[in-house]
């Protein structure tokens, strides 16, 4: 079993994971939906814009707590692979917004969000082996990204 992180360091670790996840989220502000998105034909089940902020705030918090729980099991030295895959999926998460909203490439963004979904599923599998609660914390994230992938595909097809 991996040595746990000392109690004094553990809450600083949580702050670090929260900072990292919300820094990733803040990158989305560089590419707001704007006029292009407003003009797209959307399905009737497209969520209202106000829902995205609260949902993503909860999801980023849950992601940070999940990574922190795995990190507590020996830090990066002991959890290099699960935390490395987590960081890779976080990078994919950050990439989607500029592809879709910034560059207006819904087809490329769809391919990217499929890769993101696979990376999240891989992260869940790796977290499961280390700390099951951490894996459970990522399930709503996978569900939301799966929904977003269907919406991304629908928007792409409706507007191409």
C-alpha distance (Angstrom), angle and dihedral (degrees) to the residues before:
residue distance angle dihedral
X1 . . .
X2 3.78 . .
X3 3.78 119.0 .
X4 3.81 111.2 -106.2
X5 3.78 121.1 -119.3
X6 3.83 113.8 -99.3
X7 3.83 113.0 -94.1
X8 3.82 95.1 -116.9
X9 3.80 91.1 53.9
X10 3.76 95.9 43.7
X11 3.81 97.4 73.1
X12 3.78 91.2 46.5
X13 3.79 85.3 52.8
X14 3.80 91.0 53.7
X15 3.80 89.7 50.7
X16 3.80 89.1 50.9
X17 3.81 93.5 51.6
X18 3.81 91.1 46.5
X19 3.80 90.4 49.3
X20 3.80 92.0 49.1
X21 3.81 94.6 48.2
X22 3.80 94.3 45.4
X23 3.81 91.4 44.7
X24 3.80 86.5 56.9
X25 3.79 89.5 49.0
X26 3.80 91.8 50.1
X27 3.80 91.0 58.7
X28 3.80 86.5 71.9
X29 3.81 88.7 69.8
X30 3.81 88.0 70.0
X31 3.82 89.5 67.6
X32 3.82 109.4 36.4
X33 3.83 118.9 -176.3
X34 3.80 93.1 -107.5
X35 3.78 130.7 161.8
X36 3.81 94.9 -35.9
X37 3.81 92.9 59.9
X38 3.80 93.0 41.9
X39 3.80 89.5 56.8
X40 3.81 95.0 51.9
X41 3.78 120.1 107.7
X42 3.80 105.7 -114.0
X43 3.80 133.5 -165.1
X44 3.81 118.5 -109.1
X45 3.82 89.8 -109.9
X46 3.82 94.0 57.6
X47 3.84 106.5 127.8
X48 3.79 119.5 -116.5
X49 3.78 113.1 -100.9
X50 3.81 94.7 -114.2
X51 3.83 91.8 66.2
X52 3.81 95.7 65.4
X53 3.81 97.7 68.3
X54 3.81 97.0 53.9
X55 3.81 94.1 40.0
X56 3.79 94.0 49.7
X57 3.81 91.8 44.4
X58 3.79 90.3 57.1
X59 3.81 92.5 43.0
X60 3.82 94.5 49.8
X61 3.79 89.7 48.8
X62 3.80 91.2 50.6
X63 3.82 90.5 47.0
X64 3.81 91.1 52.3
X65 3.80 92.9 48.2
X66 3.82 90.7 48.1
X67 3.81 92.6 51.7
X68 3.80 90.3 44.8
X69 3.80 91.8 52.8
X70 3.81 90.5 53.2
X71 3.81 91.6 43.0
X72 3.83 88.9 54.5
X73 3.83 87.8 65.0
X74 3.79 94.6 77.5
X75 3.80 103.8 -45.0
X76 3.79 125.1 -110.8
X77 3.80 91.8 -37.7
X78 3.79 92.2 64.1
X79 3.82 98.9 28.9
X80 3.79 102.5 39.6
X81 3.80 96.5 133.2
X82 3.83 100.9 45.2
X83 3.81 92.7 42.1
X84 3.81 91.4 43.6
X85 3.81 90.9 54.0
X86 3.81 88.9 46.0
X87 3.81 89.7 54.6
X88 3.81 90.7 47.3
X89 3.80 92.0 53.6
X90 3.81 89.0 46.6
X91 3.82 88.7 55.5
X92 3.81 89.9 49.8
X93 3.79 88.5 49.2
X94 3.82 89.9 54.8
X95 3.81 92.2 47.5
X96 3.81 97.2 57.7
X97 3.81 97.4 69.1
X98 3.82 96.6 55.9
X99 3.80 90.9 44.9
X100 3.79 94.4 51.0
X101 3.80 106.2 29.0
X102 3.80 100.9 21.3
X103 3.79 103.5 41.1
X104 3.83 96.6 22.2
X105 3.80 91.9 -130.2
X106 3.82 103.7 142.7
X107 3.82 92.9 165.3
X108 3.80 93.2 53.8
X109 3.82 89.9 41.5
X110 3.81 88.9 53.7
X111 3.81 91.7 54.1
X112 3.80 89.1 46.8
X113 3.81 93.9 49.9
X114 3.81 89.5 52.2
X115 3.80 88.1 55.0
X116 3.80 88.7 47.8
X117 3.80 91.3 52.8
X118 3.80 91.0 51.4
X119 3.80 90.8 47.9
X120 3.81 90.7 51.0
X121 3.81 90.8 49.6
X122 3.81 89.8 49.8
X123 3.81 90.1 49.0
X124 3.81 90.2 51.3
X125 3.82 90.9 51.0
X126 3.81 91.8 49.8
X127 3.81 93.4 44.4
X128 3.83 89.6 49.7
X129 3.80 89.6 63.4
X130 3.81 91.7 52.2
X131 3.80 106.7 33.3
X132 3.81 121.4 -4.7
X133 3.80 95.3 -158.0
X134 3.81 88.0 58.5
X135 3.80 90.1 54.1
X136 3.81 91.5 49.1
X137 3.80 90.2 51.8
X138 3.82 89.6 61.7
X139 3.82 96.5 52.2
X140 3.85 95.1 85.7
X141 3.80 88.4 49.9
X142 3.80 91.0 53.7
X143 3.81 90.2 47.4
X144 3.83 92.4 50.6
X145 3.81 93.3 46.6
X146 3.82 89.4 48.6
X147 3.80 89.3 53.2
X148 3.82 89.6 46.1
X149 3.82 89.8 51.8
X150 3.81 91.1 54.9
X151 3.80 90.1 47.1
X152 3.82 91.5 46.8
X153 3.81 90.4 51.5
X154 3.80 92.0 47.0
X155 3.81 92.9 49.7
X156 3.79 90.4 47.9
X157 3.80 93.2 51.1
X158 3.81 95.0 42.6
X159 3.79 92.2 51.4
X160 3.79 104.7 38.0
